[in-house]
Amino acid sequence: MSNGKATAKKAFKLAEAFVVANKGKWDHESWEELIRQAADVGVSADNDEAKRNLGNLVESGKYFFQQGDEGS
């Protein structure tokens, strides 16, 4: 069993890097690449719930990324 705290940190870091690298906008192909990258760093996204939760992280990041643009 993996360390939940370490996995959470990896997921947050991956989501942050994804949102920033894509400037808050991405397509399905980019999303699929994120799923592959998640597996590469040990963040399981092999079921619908995991994908949904990773998606929620990047969508939350997108919201705050775009808020920064509006507040500038």
C-alpha angles and dihedrals in degrees: 000000000000126000107266094208092052092047091050091051091050092049093049092046092048092048092048093049091047095051094046095044091050093042091234095304130092144153133227093269090056090048091053089051089053090054089053092047090050091056090047092058095042100262106132114224096160098121137049095256093053092047091048092052094047087048090052090054094052093043090052090049089049091054093052093041090055092045088059089056092051094047094052 
